[in-house]
Amino acid sequence: MERPVTEADLTFDHVPETDQSFENALAKAQRGDRLTVDDAIELLTTGTDVEGIDRRRKERVLEAADRRRAEVVGEEVTFVANLNNNVTTACNVGCLFCNFKDAAHTFERDAEVETQGFTKTPAESREIVANAVDRGIYEVCSVSGLHPGFALDDEHLEILEAHPNPKEVNFKPPAQYATDPGTYVEQIEAMSVDGVHVHSMTPEEAYHARRGTDWSYEEIYGRLEEAGLDTVPGTAAEILVDEVRDVICPGKIDTQGWLEAMEAAANVGLGLTATIMYGHVENEAHRAMHLKRVRELQDRVDGAITEFVPLSFVHQNTPLFEHDVVSGGASDDEDELMIAVSRLFLDNIEHIQSSWVKYGDEQGLKMLSCGADDFMGTILSEEITKRAGGEYGEFRSFSDYVDLVRSIGRVPVERSTDYEQRRVIDPDEPPFGPELGPKADGTPLLTREERTIPADD
């Protein structure tokens, strides 16, 4: 039996070495010049001429990014009233950074072990979303495992059922499972209720929704848009460098495929977000290359990406950590520099998000002084980070947002998914609740009693 790969075994072609200097890179950033990959490496490392992070240099990078944030978006901190409704944890792709998934075979009717995960029917998704819309949310975000029974629509299901080698296309008939997830189109139609904004179908899910066909990504996203899809979350990006993806997610869509899917979604009129998931096996050169590929994509899609979301790797409970491929995640210094350099490098993306789910309240607020201007959303439910060992909860009320944003002297602003609608919240007029949704009237999303019920009840 081969010994598993460990952190000490990893070698990459791309390493954080440049002919640029930190001072030159910082001067370019302060002037607002378009940065190169080498510039980004110097800023992310606080200089390749020094070992580790130089704290004084780091503060200069953060100051430049915070100044740029103020110039671009001012003093507002935005957030959205949303719900996470992930359809299924069933997946057999085997990404080593993930602990959200459950082995797909455990969901089958005749499975010898009971699954620890979940699959929701379209009817269940509709009920969950409808109840949340009644409370005032106006965005539903849905990112799911790659269930082998999931097909794009009925036509795709017929193609997969007729395939001579179903295993080759990662397919098993939905009837083989205890719960039929329906099709992607059925789930999107179910969640598209009462005018809610549906934010779903990552490039990886779109890849799964076209397997076994010669359909283009435009065809996939066109059908999903007709079903009610509004915008596409640019997750599954991880690090957009294949030598990293080959280590952490070898069965997943490659860099070029991710970029093609995102561009196709924009071509059919869908809005986009983009992410980076960092702090595992990659180095600063990979992070800088990722930023360049996102910036180039934004140029090609004519500004369709509304926000960039750095996601710090949560290592606990993940195979990467359990198999000694990594010993931990990113440091606070790395988190702050990732936010800051994202702001300075991505000169064509207006909004940078700080994730309180990943960073917690204290560090999440710090990111709002490092270049970030958006503070996520209410979520109501969040399973992915929690399963990986995240510690920072599943819900954020409007009252929490007002208190947190005011604590750093900034202006709390409710916004729509696409940032086109904004409402400045008057901190002297409680109670605080959403007003931009189709059924929102300013009432808090949860009552005080509901917020104190233990999560397992």
WOLIN-V428701 format. One line per field, one symbol per residue. ss: DSSP state (~ for helix, > for strand, _ for the rest). phi: phi as a letter, one per 40 degrees, with the letter a starting at -180 (. if undefined). A space follows every 50 residues. Layout:
ss=???
phi=???
This chain:
ss=______~~~____________~~~~~~~~~~_____~~~~~~~~~_____ ____~~~~~~~~~~~~~~~~~~~__>>>>>_>>>___>_>>_________ _>>~~~~>__________>__~~~~~~~~~~~~~~___>>>>________ ___~~~~~~~~____~~~~____~~~>______~~~~~~~~_____>>>> __~~~~~~________~~~~~~~~~~~___>>_________~~~~~~~__ ____~~~~~~~~~~~~~___>>>>>>>>_____~~~~~~~~~~~~~~~~~ ____>>>>>>>>______~~~~_________~~~~~~~~~~~~~~_____ >>>__~~~~~~~~~~~~______>>>>______~~~~__________~~~ ~~~~~~~___>>>>>______>>>_______________________~~~ ~______
phi=.ccccbdcccbbccbcbaccbdcccccccccgccccdcdccccccfhccb cgcccccdccccccccccdcccbgbcbcabcbbcbccaccabcgcccbbc cbddccccdbccbcccbabbcdcccccccccccdchcbbbbbbbcccccc bcacccccccccccbdccbfbbddccbcbccgbdccccccccbfgcccba gcdccccccbcgbbccccccccccccchcbabcccgcfbcacccccccac ccdcdcccccccccccccgccbbbbbbbgbccbcccccccdccccccccc cfgcccabbcbcdccdgcddcccgcbbibccddcdccccccdcccccbbc bbbbcccccgcccccdccbbhcbbbgacggaabccdcchcbbgbabcccd ddcccccbgbbcbcbcdcgcbbbcccccbccbacbcccbcbgcdcbcdcc cccdccc
